[in-house]
Amino acid sequence: MSDNSEKEVAEEWDALYRRYAPDRLPWERGKPDTNLIESVEKGIVEKGRVLDVCSGLGTQGIYLAEQGFEVYGIDISPTAVSFSKKRCERKGLICNLTIGDASNLKFPAGFFTLVFDRGCFHSIRPERREAFINGVHRVLKKNGKYHMTCFSYKNGPAQNHFTKQDIKRQFSTQFQILSIKEEVVEDNGSKIYFYISLMEKK
């Protein structure tokens, strides 16, 4: 992807965060992801250093910080990062939040015990998906976990809608896929289908 394309993508996302109030953004539900809560409460994910990719307004990172994780976040939108930093400050929480491209992670190898992804992978352009997967794998420690939510093919055909087989094909070379389950969310009378995947770095 060219620098111009990266800038265009960043501007598109930032325009959404500038234009709409948080409660008008469909992916910003204002509360922690229930699957993340379950994974934390059951001890499925190890407490330690976590990266929230495409961290948005910081809801997931704030929850993780409150649970004792050392939280890092990255988002392509400066407006979203600024908003989430202010939220953390108001709560007295320390979260290391940066502006950046999730398909070009700059963190050291083996830095994180967990990478949490609520809707990031399916937002990555197809030509950048391999780089994204390689980056997530690189920044995780051995046996680190990758917790991903992405759109299901049941929403209809689209380049960012996946089957279970798609997920396995793209990730199984570098990750052991521990579970893939389906989730259905009601939104203004419509059903939106997701897959929630938990993987472990090989």
C-alpha positions in Angstrom: 0.0 0.0 0.0 1.4 3.4 -0.9 1.8 6.2 1.6 -1.0 8.1 -0.1 -3.4 5.1 0.3 -2.5 4.8 4.0 -3.2 8.5 4.5 -6.5 8.2 2.6 -7.6 5.2 4.8 -6.5 7.1 8.0 -8.5 10.2 6.9 -11.6 8.1 6.1 -11.6 6.6 9.6 -10.8 9.8 11.3 -13.6 11.6 9.5 -16.1 9.1 11.0 -14.8 9.7 14.5 -15.0 13.5 13.9 -18.4 13.4 12.4 -20.3 11.1 14.7 -20.9 11.1 18.5 -19.6 7.9 20.2 -23.1 6.5 20.5 -23.7 6.9 16.8 -20.8 4.7 15.8 -22.2 1.1 15.4 -18.9 -0.6 16.5 -18.7 1.5 19.7 -21.1 -0.1 22.1 -19.9 1.7 25.2 -19.3 -1.5 27.2 -16.6 -4.2 27.2 -17.0 -7.1 24.8 -18.8 -10.0 26.6 -16.5 -12.6 25.0 -13.5 -10.7 26.3 -15.0 -10.5 29.8 -15.6 -14.3 29.7 -12.0 -15.0 28.6 -10.6 -12.8 31.4 -12.9 -14.1 34.2 -12.3 -17.7 33.3 -8.5 -17.2 33.1 -8.5 -18.2 29.4 -6.1 -15.3 28.6 -3.1 -14.8 30.7 -2.7 -11.4 32.6 0.2 -9.4 31.3 0.9 -7.0 28.5 -2.0 -6.7 26.0 -2.3 -5.0 22.6 -5.8 -3.7 21.6 -5.6 -3.4 17.8 -7.9 -0.8 16.2 -8.6 0.3 19.8 -11.1 3.0 18.8 -12.5 4.9 21.8 -10.7 2.7 24.3 -13.6 0.8 25.8 -11.9 -2.6 25.7 -8.5 -1.3 26.8 -10.1 0.5 29.8 -11.7 -2.7 30.9 -8.5 -4.6 30.6 -6.6 -2.0 32.5 -9.2 -2.2 35.2 -8.5 -5.9 35.4 -4.8 -5.5 35.9 -3.5 -5.9 32.4 -0.7 -3.6 31.1 -2.5 -2.1 28.1 -1.3 -0.8 24.8 -3.6 0.3 22.0 -3.1 1.4 18.4 -5.6 3.0 16.1 -5.3 4.8 12.8 -7.6 7.7 13.8 -5.9 10.5 15.8 -9.4 11.6 17.0 -10.2 8.2 18.4 -6.8 8.0 20.1 -7.2 11.5 21.6 -10.6 10.6 22.9 -9.5 7.3 24.5 -6.5 9.0 26.2 -8.8 11.5 27.8 -11.1 8.7 29.0 -8.2 6.8 30.6 -7.0 10.0 32.3 -10.4 10.7 33.8 -10.5 7.2 35.2 -6.9 7.4 36.5 -5.7 4.6 34.3 -2.5 4.2 32.4 -2.9 3.0 28.9 -0.2 3.3 26.3 -2.1 4.5 23.2 -0.6 5.4 19.9 -1.7 6.4 16.4 -0.7 3.9 13.8 -1.5 1.3 11.2 -2.4 -2.1 12.6 -1.0 -3.8 9.5 2.5 -2.3 10.3 3.0 -3.0 14.0 6.2 -1.4 15.4 6.3 -3.2 18.8 9.2 -5.5 19.7 8.9 -9.2 18.9 7.4 -11.3 21.7 6.2 -8.2 23.5 2.6 -9.2 24.3 0.8 -12.0 26.0 -2.5 -11.1 24.3 -3.6 -9.3 21.2 -7.2 -8.3 21.3 -9.0 -7.6 18.0 -12.6 -6.6 18.0 -13.3 -5.9 14.3 -9.8 -5.0 13.2 -8.9 -7.9 11.0 -12.0 -7.5 8.9 -11.2 -3.8 8.5 -7.8 -4.4 7.0 -7.6 -4.2 3.2 -7.2 -7.6 1.6 -3.7 -6.8 0.3 -2.5 -6.0 3.8 -4.0 -9.0 5.6 -0.9 -11.1 5.3 1.2 -8.3 6.8 -1.3 -7.9 9.6 -1.3 -11.6 10.5 2.5 -11.7 10.4 2.7 -8.6 12.6 0.3 -10.1 15.2 2.3 -13.3 15.2 5.6 -11.4 15.6 4.6 -9.2 18.6 3.1 -12.1 20.6 5.3 -14.1 22.9 5.4 -17.9 22.4 2.0 -19.4 23.3 0.5 -15.9 23.4 -3.1 -15.6 22.6 -4.9 -13.8 19.7 -8.6 -13.0 20.5 -10.4 -12.0 17.3 -14.0 -10.9 16.4 -14.8 -10.6 12.6 -17.8 -10.5 10.3 -19.4 -13.8 9.3 -20.2 -14.8 5.7 -23.8 -15.0 7.0 -24.1 -11.2 6.6 -23.9 -11.7 2.8 -21.0 -11.8 0.3 -18.3 -9.2 0.9 -14.6 -9.0 0.9 -14.6 -8.6 4.7 -17.0 -11.4 5.5 -15.4 -14.8 6.4 -16.3 -18.4 6.9 -14.7 -20.7 9.5 -12.7 -22.2 6.7 -11.4 -18.8 5.6 -10.2 -18.1 9.2 -8.5 -21.4 9.4 -6.9 -21.0 6.0 -5.5 -17.6 6.8 -4.3 -18.2 10.3 -3.5 -21.9 10.9 0.0 -21.8 9.5 1.2 -19.5 12.4 -1.5 -20.1 15.0 -3.2 -23.0 16.7 -6.9 -22.3 16.5 -8.4 -23.1 19.9 -12.0 -22.2 19.2 -14.2 -20.5 16.7 -17.8 -19.7 17.8 -20.6 -17.7 16.2 -22.3 -14.7 17.8 -25.4 -12.9 16.6 -26.0 -9.3 17.6 -29.4 -7.5 17.2 -29.0 -4.0 15.8 -32.1 -1.9 15.1 -34.1 -5.0 14.3 -31.4 -6.5 12.1 -29.1 -9.5 12.9 -25.4 -9.1 12.4 -23.3 -12.3 12.5 -19.8 -12.6 13.8 -17.2 -15.2 14.4 -15.2 -15.1 17.7 -11.9 -16.9 17.4 -9.3 -17.7 20.0 -5.8 -18.6 18.8 -2.4 -19.4 20.2 0.9 -18.5 18.6 2.7 -21.6 17.5 
